[in-house]
Each structure stands twice: as C-alpha cells, then as structure tokens.
Amino acid sequence: MKETELDIVKLEAASSKLRAMAHPMRIAIIDLLRHFQKRLKYLIYK
C-alpha cells in the first residue's frame, strides 16, 4: 500500500471550506432558491 503524507494546513483549509458549504443557513438558502426558481427567473427577467 502507498503511504500518503498529510499536510495539516491543507486539511484544515479543506475542513473549513466543507464546514462553510454545509452551513445550515447556506443549505436553507439553496433550498429556497430551488423552490422559487421559476418565480425568481420571472422577476429577474421582468
């Protein structure tokens, strides 16, 4: 098996990005945007 070196700084940066992406408020906003997608398109193009 190949041994892999772990870079702590890179792991911490990746962890921070994943936490931000999985933030409950961000997920709620994405769900709202999906739900109201047609209405938003209409309002944007109006």
N, C-alpha and C positions, 0 to 999 in steps of 0.2 A: 504494500500500500504506500501511496505517496504521502509524505508528511507535508502539511501545509503550515506556513508561518502566518500567524495572526497579527495584524497591525492594530493595536488598541485604538489609536487615533481614528483610523478609518472605520473601525467597528462602532466607536462612539458616534461618529458623524452619521453613519448609516442608521444607527438606532434612533438618533434624534429625528432624522427625516421620516422614518417609519412611524414614530410617535406622532409627529405633526400630521402625517397623512391619515392616520387612524383616529384623529381627534374627534370626539363625538359631535362637536359643533360643525366641523367641516363635513362630516358624513350627513348630518341633518340638512345642511345647505344643499349638498349634492342631491339628496333625495327630493327636496323641494323643487330644485331645478328640473329634475327628471319629471316630476309630477305635473309641473306647469309649463313644460317645454313648448307646447303648441301656443299657449297664451303668450308666453314671453316672445316667441318669434313674431307673432302678430303685433305686439306692442313695439318691438324694435323696428319693424319694417313700416309701421304706420306713419 
